Amino acid sequence: MIELSHLTKVYGDIAVVNDVDMHVEAGTITVIVGTSGSGKSTLLRMVNRLVEPTEGRILVQGNDVSKMPAHELRRSIGYAIQNHGLFPHWTVARNIATVPMLLGWDRRKVAARVEELMELFQLDHAQFAGRYPHELSGGQQQRVGVARAMAAKPALLLMDEPFGALDPIIRGKAQADLKAIQRRTGTTILLVTHDMDEAIHLGDRIAVMDGGNLKQYAPAADILARPADAFVDDLIGAVDRPFHYLTLGSVGAAVEPGEAGGAPLAADASLYEGLGALLWSGRKAAPVVDAAGTPLGRVTLDSIADRAARPR
Ligand SMILES: Nc1ncnc2c1ncn2[C@@H]1O[C@H](COP(=O)(O)OP(=O)(O)OP(=O)(O)O)[C@@H](O)[C@H]1O
């Protein structure tokens, strides 16, 4: 879907993005993570040509973006940013309709798409379509921002710290919703964050940037098990590593035959959630059920602990 080769951006005499090669598979979420100033936003913004590269090449769906008119390119790629960038004097419906209208869609098709997106993002049409951005909560504005970025069904969505302004609870919900929506729509997402938890939670693959260099580019489990260097290791955080690991596995994968008492755990809950439930209820084991409530066996503290250990 995206092919970056030797991508470089120099400001003054500093390469803020330095010779980056990266291949992003269609239909996946790739998260670019790194400390402040590491070049994440610059890298992202070169994809839709808000920033022009000094050197290197970007192909999106096989097309060299430098050869496409910038305004056309930007209409074909969704872009969502931290403070949502909503037009303050336009209603929610008009904001979401921005790109389809620029593309000259017919009015009924635009209206239907706005309704469809508002439903997808759980914004009641009757209640919210006519409101202005300042009449929404931060979380609602964030959903409108992402709905607007997805309005013209772009195959590619770029997101720059889209959840940065949200409180932790709303943020967790927004991440879960985005993941579910991405799985339904198959949109390819390239997302920038400085938050490793978010990267591990959302990313099919994670790209770690430091000082303009791409330090490691791999699935989360590989980055946790084999960080490329001390910087990546530090970014993960030694204390958090086993817990990150547990967020990647499901209770269902640790089920064993046998019985246990107390409230059951859902097989699709993460091992991290399972660990929390066991510790909090003071149990060493819990029964596990599938989505229909059928008993599958039990999960024990020991089996969860085994899965938190560094793979050999
Ligand atoms: N237009 C510009 N002119 C000069 N330097 C720039 C320009 N834009 C960005 N930079 C510099 O490039 C470096 C990378 O910036 P960038 O915004 O890509 O970092 P980032 O990793 O996204 O950081 P943050 O997480 O703080 O947003 C920074 O040192 C920044 O000061």
The ligand as an SDF file (V2000), in Angstrom:
LIG
                    3D

 31 33  0  0  0  0  0  0  0  0999 V2000
    9.2400   23.5910    9.1220 N   0  0  0  0  0  0  0  0  0  0  0  0
   10.2810   23.2440    9.8730 C   0  0  0  0  0  0  0  0  0  0  0  0
   11.4390   23.9360    9.8430 N   0  0  0  0  0  0  0  0  0  0  0  0
   12.4910   23.5710   10.6080 C   0  0  0  0  0  0  0  0  0  0  0  0
   12.4820   22.5140   11.4430 N   0  0  0  0  0  0  0  0  0  0  0  0
   11.3770   21.8080   11.5190 C   0  0  0  0  0  0  0  0  0  0  0  0
   10.2050   22.1160   10.7640 C   0  0  0  0  0  0  0  0  0  0  0  0
    9.2390   21.2030   11.0530 N   0  0  0  0  0  0  0  0  0  0  0  0
    9.7660   20.3750   11.9680 C   0  0  0  0  0  0  0  0  0  0  0  0
   11.0440   20.7180   12.2570 N   0  0  0  0  0  0  0  0  0  0  0  0
   11.9490   20.0430   13.1970 C   0  0  0  0  0  0  0  0  0  0  0  0
   12.0220   18.6910   12.8110 O   0  0  0  0  0  0  0  0  0  0  0  0
   12.1210   17.8400   13.9500 C   0  0  0  0  0  0  0  0  0  0  0  0
   11.0470   16.7520   13.8570 C   0  0  0  0  0  0  0  0  0  0  0  0
    9.7700   17.3560   14.0040 O   0  0  0  0  0  0  0  0  0  0  0  0
    8.4370   16.4860   14.0010 P   0  0  0  0  0  0  0  0  0  0  0  0
    7.2990   17.4150   14.1770 O   0  0  0  0  0  0  0  0  0  0  0  0
    8.4380   15.6150   12.8140 O   0  0  0  0  0  0  0  0  0  0  0  0
    8.6620   15.6080   15.2980 O   0  0  0  0  0  0  0  0  0  0  0  0
    7.6410   14.6500   16.0600 P   0  0  0  0  0  0  0  0  0  0  0  0
    8.3820   13.3820   16.3080 O   0  0  0  0  0  0  0  0  0  0  0  0
    6.3600   14.5730   15.3530 O   0  0  0  0  0  0  0  0  0  0  0  0
    7.5000   15.4350   17.4390 O   0  0  0  0  0  0  0  0  0  0  0  0
    6.2090   15.6750   18.4050 P   0  0  0  0  0  0  0  0  0  0  0  0
    5.8940   14.3430   19.0290 O   0  0  0  0  0  0  0  0  0  0  0  0
    6.7480   16.6570   19.4000 O   0  0  0  0  0  0  0  0  0  0  0  0
    5.1140   16.2170   17.5470 O   0  0  0  0  0  0  0  0  0  0  0  0
   11.9950   18.7270   15.1670 C   0  0  0  0  0  0  0  0  0  0  0  0
   13.2640   18.9360   15.6970 O   0  0  0  0  0  0  0  0  0  0  0  0
   11.4000   20.0000   14.6110 C   0  0  0  0  0  0  0  0  0  0  0  0
   11.8310   21.1060   15.3510 O   0  0  0  0  0  0  0  0  0  0  0  0
  1  2  1  0
  2  3  1  0
  2  7  2  0
  3  4  2  0
  4  5  1  0
  5  6  2  0
  6  7  1  0
  6 10  1  0
  7  8  1  0
  8  9  2  0
  9 10  1  0
 10 11  1  0
 11 12  1  0
 11 30  1  0
 12 13  1  0
 13 14  1  0
 13 28  1  0
 14 15  1  0
 15 16  1  0
 16 17  2  0
 16 18  1  0
 16 19  1  0
 19 20  1  0
 20 21  2  0
 20 22  1  0
 20 23  1  0
 23 24  1  0
 24 25  2  0
 24 26  1  0
 24 27  1  0
 28 29  1  0
 28 30  1  0
 30 31  1  0
M  END
$$$$
